[in-house]
Each structure stands twice: as C-alpha cells, then as structure tokens.
Amino acid sequence: MIRLSCASLSFDGFGDTDFVNTFKSAREAGYTNIEFNCWYPRTLTPRKVRDINARCADAGISASSIHIGGFGGSSNDEITRDLCHKLQALHVAKSLGASVVCATGSPRKSGSRIETVITVLRELMPEAEQQGIRIGLENHADNVIEGPDDYRHIFDAIDSPALGICLDTGHFEAAGIRCDEVVDEFGPKISHIHVKENSSFGVKNFVRFGEGTTDNEAIVERLIREGYSGDIVVELSPESGSADARPFTIEDLITPQKMFSRFVTKK
C-alpha cells in the first residue's frame, strides 16, 4: 500500500507550536495522514498523546508516523537515556496508531558515532518487532547517519525486519549522494520516504517543490516499480522560506500533494 502523508514541520516549522497550523490547514492542503514531528518533551507525554488523538478525530486526520530526535550520545548515561527515549517513542507511535518511528543520527560534530546508534538499536529492535512498529533510519547531511557507508555499518550489525531506511531525497542530494545509487544497493531496505526539494546537487539549500533539481517523482516511481510499499511523506522545509524571503502559502503544500497523490494506492 502506498500512502501519502505530510510532515507537521511543513505546517508548523521547527518550533514547539503544539501543531496548531497542522490541525488548522492539513485538510485544506489535501492531507489526511500526518507525520508528527515529536521533538519536544511534551510531545512524547501520555497527556499530549491523548490530546493529539482527540484533535485528530476532530480534524479528520490520522497519525501515520512520528519523527523524533536523533540517535546520539557518548557516555553510558547518555546512551541509556537515548534508548529510553526511543522506547518511549515506540509507545507513543502505538498509542497514536502510527506504524513508523523515524529518526536520524546526531550531527557528526557532536562527537556521536555510528557505534552508538548500533548499541541502541540492538536493544530497541526486539521491542519494535514485538510492538509491530518499524524504525526508519533517516539520512541527514552532516549527521552520523548520512550515506551508504553508515547504512552498511548498521545493517552488517543489526538484522531486523522492522529496521529500514527512511530515504530523504533532499538530504541525499544535499550530501552529494545520488538516490539511484542508494536504491541500487539498499532498495529492499527502504521502508519510508521523505520527499524534499534541494536547489542543486552537493549543496544543502532546500527550496519549494518544483523549484529545485531533486527528481522526487522519478525516485518514487522507481521504488514503487521495484516493490516499495509504505508512506511518501512530504517535507516542505521551513528553511526554504528564510532562504527566498517569501512567505509560505497553502499553495506551497497543495503543489506536492498534487505531484504525489497519483502514487497513492486506493483502498
């Protein structure tokens, strides 16, 4: 099944805005499935889960996935806290009716290493499998999880049917990595897709859909042709608005909805 979703950051940006604009505008932009960006303490509490569920019911939308803070840590205490954070995310996703938890790694400059990610995943994946939640490891330019070498290291160490790649098209292009090469090597491991538009290959500069060089539709078409089943999540980066000094409008989110709705599998 192919499902179209939209990240809450596309409506609410990076701040802790209580998803106000997401609930206000998602349906108007044509989205009924949302990936909630749960990056702040209150967004992972039982109280907030109850609140999101109630507001989803009122707005006629569903939580398809959640995106949480990245894997990281250097000391034993930090790694333990990171594991507890990821375990709580499983519980939140299950409570929201979401099927995927997405996270990337911490910035390389933070001192975190890929071995830290593996340490957490070893303990996390049995729980994810038991709860029926998939973990999507998202690539991110300049982060610990950035490119093929990082994924090879992880998948050589961890073999779990619930562990896969959250392929972020814009971040691969920003990092100077061609999505087709990633699909060539890791196709069956790609279990979640973030579509994002970047201005040019090898330079991180996110733009509005249709204004960059990222061939999102071609990548999605190829993945589906080769058997992909899962979500296509629209991410309109808030960085785009600051880069071109134009205010966002609802049309900026209707454009990708029209681009990718043709891939949706009808129930």
Stockholm file with secondary structure:
# STOCKHOLM 1.0

chainA/1-267         MIRLSCASLSFDGFGDTDFVNTFKSAREAGYTNIEFNCWYPRTLTPRKVRDINARCADAGISASSIHIGGFGGSSNDEITRDLCHKLQALHVAKSLGASVVCATGSPRKSGSRIETVITVLRELMPEAEQQGIRIGLENHADNVIEGPDDYRHIFDAIDSPALGICLDTGHFEAAGIRCDEVVDEFGPKISHIHVKENSSFGVKNFVRFGEGTTDNEAIVERLIREGYSGDIVVELSPESGSADARPFTIEDLITPQKMFSRFVTKK
#=GR chainA/1-267 SS CEEEEEETHHHHTTSCCTTHHHHHHHHHHTCCEEEEEECSGGGGSHHHHHHHHHHHHHHTCEEEEEEECCBCCSSHHHHHHHHHHHHHHHHHHHHHTCCEEEECBCBGGGTCCHHHHHHHHHHHHHHHHHHTCEEEEECCTTBSSCSHHHHHHHHHHCCCTTEEEEEEHHHHHHTTCCHHHHHHHHGGGEEEEEECEEEETTEEEEECTTSSSCCHHHHHHHHHHTTCCEEEEECCCTHHHHHHTCCCCTHHHHHHHHHHGGGCCCC
#=GC SS_cons         CEEEEEETHHHHTTSCCTTHHHHHHHHHHTCCEEEEEECSGGGGSHHHHHHHHHHHHHHTCEEEEEEECCBCCSSHHHHHHHHHHHHHHHHHHHHHTCCEEEECBCBGGGTCCHHHHHHHHHHHHHHHHHHTCEEEEECCTTBSSCSHHHHHHHHHHCCCTTEEEEEEHHHHHHTTCCHHHHHHHHGGGEEEEEECEEEETTEEEEECTTSSSCCHHHHHHHHHHTTCCEEEEECCCTHHHHHHTCCCCTHHHHHHHHHHGGGCCCC
//
